[in-house]
Amino acid sequence: MNLSGKKALITGGNSGIGFGIAQELSKAAATGFIVGRNSETLESAQKTLNEDFQSIECDVTDNEQLKSLFEKLEQRGGKLDVLVVNAGGAIGPGSIQPFEAFDEESHDKMVALNLRSVFFTVQKALPYLNEGASVILIASIAVHKGFPGMSVYAACKAGVRSLARTLSVELMHRGIRVNVVSPGTIDTPVFNRLGISDEEAEQAKQQFVDLIPMGRIGKPKDIGAAVCFLASDESSFMVGEEIIVDGGVVNL
């Protein structure tokens, strides 16, 4: 895809899937911004990307920081052609619990990160989106399949999928297209942050691979390729749609 001349912003673009998305957008000649809340990984990611991508530190669960984010964006480079709302997480303290035991604090943190932040990221971005911009929300195959212990995460991602439809209708008058990419299991550093050994992390990955018809775990660039398509003019007749990138888990 040739995205030359397009300016993009990727939340959670400093690691994992978000960084893979940023790399693919960069390869396609887009410029823009990566956003994250970890200054060290932001700096590292920016060094790896070409000089046309800048980093901005922001906690997307904080509306004041979101407001400041887009004010900084305007100061640094004007409006956006592509907004990728990727920040979120399925694994972390309290994120996976049996439904009957899910505690209120963990519930609220998961909702704040995986649904509330998506809603307000798009809302705060609206004044900074060009007419005809492409908004791409990152959901999950948890929208389509049930996984034990992931009731809150799945509900949030189902909300993201539904939000794309509503926003598509509301933003149609500006020519803004809203679409969704739903990843399956992707090989990211999250496996190494579970407090387990490298060997155990590889075993966990293999358990996921055994469930994937294509016989391999996904890579961040697989999601990045789908995002590049939705960011490009080649997808100009797609709106309110979802691309599932999971190696066949949902549909086979």
C-alpha positions as CSV (number, residue, x, y, z in Angstrom):
1,M,0.0,0.0,0.0
2,N,1.2,3.5,-0.8
3,L,0.2,5.9,2.0
4,S,2.5,8.7,1.0
5,G,1.1,12.0,2.1
6,K,-1.1,10.5,4.9
7,K,-0.6,11.4,8.5
8,A,-1.4,8.7,11.1
9,L,-1.6,8.4,14.8
10,I,-1.5,5.0,16.6
11,T,-2.4,4.7,20.3
12,G,-0.4,2.0,22.0
13,G,2.1,2.3,19.2
14,N,5.1,1.8,21.3
15,S,5.0,-2.0,21.6
16,G,3.3,-5.2,20.5
17,I,0.6,-5.0,17.9
18,G,0.6,-1.2,17.9
19,F,4.3,-1.0,17.1
20,G,3.8,-3.6,14.3
21,I,1.1,-1.4,12.9
22,A,3.3,1.7,13.1
23,Q,6.1,-0.2,11.3
24,E,3.8,-1.2,8.4
25,L,2.4,2.3,8.1
26,S,5.9,3.6,8.0
27,K,6.9,1.1,5.3
28,A,3.9,2.4,3.3
29,A,5.3,5.9,3.5
30,A,2.8,7.3,6.1
31,T,4.1,9.8,8.7
32,G,2.7,10.7,12.1
33,F,2.7,9.8,15.7
34,I,2.9,6.9,18.1
35,V,1.3,7.2,21.5
36,G,2.0,5.3,24.7
37,R,2.3,5.7,28.4
38,N,5.8,4.1,28.8
39,S,8.5,6.7,28.0
40,E,11.2,4.1,27.6
41,T,9.4,1.9,25.1
42,L,8.2,5.1,23.3
43,E,11.8,6.2,22.9
44,S,12.9,2.8,21.7
45,A,10.1,2.5,19.2
46,Q,10.7,5.9,17.8
47,K,14.4,5.1,17.2
48,T,13.4,2.0,15.2
49,L,10.8,3.8,13.1
50,N,11.8,6.3,10.5
51,E,12.3,9.9,11.5
52,D,8.9,10.9,10.2
53,F,7.2,9.3,13.2
54,Q,7.2,11.2,16.5
55,S,6.3,9.9,19.9
56,I,3.9,11.4,22.4
57,E,3.5,10.2,26.0
58,C,-0.2,9.8,27.1
59,D,-2.3,7.6,29.3
60,V,-5.4,7.2,27.1
61,T,-7.6,6.3,30.1
62,D,-7.2,9.9,31.3
63,N,-9.4,12.4,29.4
64,E,-7.3,15.4,30.4
65,Q,-4.2,13.7,28.9
66,L,-6.2,12.8,25.8
67,K,-7.1,16.5,25.3
68,S,-3.5,17.5,25.8
69,L,-2.4,14.8,23.3
70,F,-4.4,16.3,20.5
71,E,-3.4,19.8,21.3
72,K,0.3,18.7,21.1
73,L,-0.5,16.9,17.8
74,E,-1.9,20.1,16.3
75,Q,1.2,22.1,17.5
76,R,3.5,19.5,15.9
77,G,1.9,18.8,12.6
78,G,-1.8,19.6,12.1
79,K,-4.6,17.2,11.2
80,L,-4.8,13.4,10.8
81,D,-5.8,11.2,7.8
82,V,-5.6,8.0,9.8
83,L,-6.4,7.3,13.5
84,V,-5.6,3.8,14.8
85,V,-7.2,3.2,18.2
86,N,-5.1,0.2,19.4
87,A,-4.4,0.8,23.1
88,G,-5.9,-2.0,25.2
89,G,-5.0,-5.2,26.9
90,A,-6.3,-8.7,27.5
91,I,-3.6,-9.9,29.9
92,G,-2.5,-8.2,33.1
93,P,-3.2,-8.1,36.9
94,G,-6.9,-8.9,37.5
95,S,-7.8,-9.0,33.8
96,I,-8.6,-12.7,33.7
97,Q,-11.0,-13.9,36.3
98,P,-14.0,-16.3,36.6
99,F,-17.2,-14.4,35.9
100,E,-18.7,-15.1,39.3
101,A,-15.5,-13.8,41.1
102,F,-14.7,-10.8,38.9
103,D,-14.1,-7.9,41.3
104,E,-15.3,-4.4,40.7
105,E,-11.9,-2.6,40.7
106,S,-10.6,-5.0,38.0
107,H,-13.8,-4.7,36.0
108,D,-13.6,-0.9,36.0
109,K,-9.9,-0.8,35.0
110,M,-10.6,-3.2,32.1
111,V,-13.5,-1.1,30.9
112,A,-11.5,2.1,31.2
113,L,-8.7,0.7,29.0
114,N,-10.6,-1.4,26.5
115,L,-13.8,0.5,25.9
116,R,-14.0,3.9,27.6
117,S,-10.6,5.0,26.2
118,V,-11.6,4.0,22.7
119,F,-14.8,6.1,22.9
120,F,-13.1,9.2,24.1
121,T,-10.0,8.8,21.9
122,V,-12.2,9.1,18.9
123,Q,-14.3,11.8,20.4
124,K,-11.3,14.0,21.3
125,A,-9.7,13.3,17.9
126,L,-12.7,14.5,15.9
127,P,-11.6,18.2,15.5
128,Y,-8.2,17.0,14.3
129,L,-9.4,14.6,11.7
130,N,-9.4,15.6,8.0
131,E,-12.5,15.1,6.0
132,G,-12.4,11.6,4.5
133,A,-10.1,10.3,7.3
134,S,-9.9,6.6,8.1
135,V,-10.5,5.6,11.7
136,I,-9.5,2.0,12.6
137,L,-10.5,0.4,15.9
138,I,-8.6,-2.7,17.1
139,A,-11.0,-5.2,18.6
140,S,-10.5,-9.0,19.1
141,I,-11.8,-12.4,18.1
142,A,-13.1,-12.4,21.7
143,V,-16.1,-10.6,20.0
144,H,-16.9,-13.9,18.3
145,K,-15.7,-16.7,20.6
146,G,-16.0,-17.3,24.3
147,F,-12.8,-17.7,26.3
148,P,-12.9,-18.6,30.0
149,G,-12.1,-15.8,32.4
150,M,-12.3,-13.0,29.7
151,S,-15.9,-11.9,30.2
152,V,-15.1,-8.2,30.8
153,Y,-12.5,-8.0,28.0
154,A,-14.8,-9.7,25.5
155,A,-17.7,-7.4,26.4
156,C,-15.5,-4.4,25.9
157,K,-14.3,-5.5,22.5
158,A,-17.9,-6.3,21.5
159,G,-18.7,-2.7,22.5
160,V,-15.8,-1.5,20.3
161,R,-17.2,-3.5,17.3
162,S,-20.7,-2.0,17.9
163,L,-19.3,1.5,18.3
164,A,-17.7,1.3,14.8
165,R,-21.2,0.8,13.3
166,T,-22.7,3.8,15.2
167,L,-19.7,6.1,14.5
168,S,-19.8,5.1,10.8
169,V,-23.4,6.5,10.6
170,E,-22.7,9.6,12.6
171,L,-19.5,10.6,10.8
172,M,-20.6,9.7,7.3
173,H,-21.4,13.4,6.6
174,R,-17.6,14.1,6.9
175,G,-16.6,11.2,4.7
176,I,-14.9,9.6,7.7
177,R,-14.8,5.8,7.5
178,V,-14.7,3.7,10.7
179,N,-13.7,0.1,10.5
180,V,-12.4,-2.6,12.8
181,V,-9.5,-5.1,12.8
182,S,-10.0,-8.1,15.1
183,P,-6.8,-9.9,15.9
184,G,-6.4,-13.5,17.1
185,T,-3.4,-14.6,19.1
186,I,-0.4,-12.4,18.2
187,D,3.2,-13.0,19.2
188,T,4.0,-9.9,21.3
189,P,6.1,-9.2,24.4
190,V,3.1,-9.7,26.6
191,F,4.0,-13.4,26.8
192,N,7.2,-12.4,28.5
193,R,5.4,-10.2,31.1
194,L,3.4,-12.9,32.7
195,G,6.0,-13.7,35.4
196,I,6.9,-17.0,33.8
197,S,10.1,-18.4,32.3
198,D,10.9,-18.2,28.6
199,E,10.3,-21.9,28.3
200,E,6.8,-21.6,29.9
201,A,6.1,-18.6,27.6
202,E,6.9,-20.7,24.6
203,Q,4.7,-23.5,25.9
204,A,1.9,-21.0,26.3
205,K,2.3,-19.8,22.7
206,Q,2.3,-23.4,21.5
207,Q,-1.0,-24.0,23.2
208,F,-2.5,-21.2,21.2
209,V,-0.9,-22.4,18.0
210,D,-2.5,-25.8,18.5
211,L,-5.9,-24.0,18.2
212,I,-5.0,-22.1,15.0
213,P,-5.9,-23.9,11.7
214,M,-3.0,-22.2,9.9
215,G,-0.6,-23.7,12.4
216,R,1.2,-20.6,13.4
217,I,0.8,-17.7,15.8
218,G,0.1,-14.3,14.3
219,K,2.7,-11.6,14.0
220,P,2.2,-7.8,14.6
221,K,2.9,-7.2,10.9
222,D,-0.1,-9.3,10.0
223,I,-2.4,-6.8,11.8
224,G,-0.3,-3.9,10.4
225,A,-1.0,-5.1,6.8
226,A,-4.8,-5.1,7.5
227,V,-4.6,-1.7,9.0
228,C,-2.6,-0.3,6.0
229,F,-5.4,-1.6,3.7
230,L,-8.1,0.1,5.7
231,A,-6.0,3.3,5.9
232,S,-5.6,3.3,2.1
233,D,-7.8,4.6,-0.7
234,E,-8.2,1.0,-1.9
235,S,-10.6,0.4,0.9
236,S,-12.7,3.6,0.2
237,F,-15.9,1.6,-0.2
238,M,-15.6,-0.1,3.2
239,V,-17.3,1.4,6.2
240,G,-18.5,-0.1,9.5
241,E,-16.7,-3.4,8.5
242,E,-14.6,-5.8,10.4
243,I,-11.5,-7.7,9.2
244,I,-10.7,-10.8,11.3
245,V,-7.0,-11.7,11.3
246,D,-6.7,-14.9,13.3
247,G,-5.4,-17.7,11.1
248,G,-8.8,-19.2,10.8
249,V,-9.8,-19.6,14.4
250,V,-13.2,-18.0,14.1
251,N,-14.4,-19.1,10.7
252,L,-12.8,-22.6,10.2
